[in-house]
Amino acid sequence: MSTIREQTWWDKIKMPLFYGILILWGAISIIPFWLSIVYSFKPVNDLYNPPFWLPIPFTLDNYRTILTQFELFPRWLLNSIVISGILLVIRPLFCAMGGYAFARLEFPGRKWLFNAMLFSMMIPGQVLLVPNFLLIGPGVVKNFAIGGVKIPTGFGLLDNLIGVILPGIVDAFGLFMMTQFYRSIPRELEEAAYIDGASRLETFFRIILPVSQTTLTTLALFTFQGTWNAFMWPLLILRTPENFTLPIGLQWFRGEYYSLYSIILAGSIFNTLPMLALFFTFQKYFIRSIAATGSKEG
């Protein structure tokens, strides 16, 4: 009888407790963003005056200040759009090609390379900053020469947007996600194409890529999100303010206007809005992708 009573008591409170925790966690997550929006619309002099939960009095002067008085802001925005837009297209394509090779092609060292790629996912990104910097910038070995001919060991792309883009063309997570997806595709699709005389390349671009639309879209969204918010790598490569991306520019902006929090928050909203728009528009792709990466055949 006591067990039945305990189960009945738990059954009565578990759903209210569950939803109470969800509501509490949702409030903790939303309140900081809501306050950022509210304070970005409040005059600088009224920032600490009530009400604190509503933008009263309301003003657009903070946004006007950013767009009119800080002349490099549009340039930072353009730099972020260029870098994120290029990787948005290139990374999914290259990851799809690599993932298809791991999933379908037999070549020497395939399993070893795949395991090495999985191992690289466990390495923190901060550990790779210095090797990538040497490769993109001054070179791994200085004054390297063969037969008196100096051979560069780096690309010399410091303070260049291409230097920010180049290491991000392919990443281990994208390769893993596409490999898992292609392993779940029935081989009969490709065999039918081979019977009709299609080559491996034609099969990939005409059959495999179209059926990968959902996963490719998700990878593109993850790529855009990570690239748009990237801070450490662009900070290491870019030197002049004209080449800064938006997150780096906003950090510099905070240094210029460290006490004008309304203006700082207004600038931060520009960096946040694209991510919110993408998430609420394509959130189903995020959910499908997470489920897909857990599936595996043979």
Secondary structure, DSSP 4 states (H G I P E B T S, - for coil): -HHHHHHHHHHHHHHHHHHHHHHHHHHHHHHHHHHHHHHHTS-GGGTTSSPSSS--S---HHHHHHHHH-TTHHHHHHHHHHHHHHHHHHHHHHHHHHHHHHHH---TTHHHHHHHHHHHTTS-GGGGHHHHHHHHTT-SSTT-EETTEE--SS---TT-HHHHHGGGSS-HHHHHHHHHHHHTS-THHHHHHHHTT--HHHHIIIIIHHHTHHHHHHHHHHHHHHHHH--HHHHHH--SGGG--HHHHHHHHHHHSTT-HHHHHHHHHHHHHHHHHHHHHHHHHHHHHHHHTT----
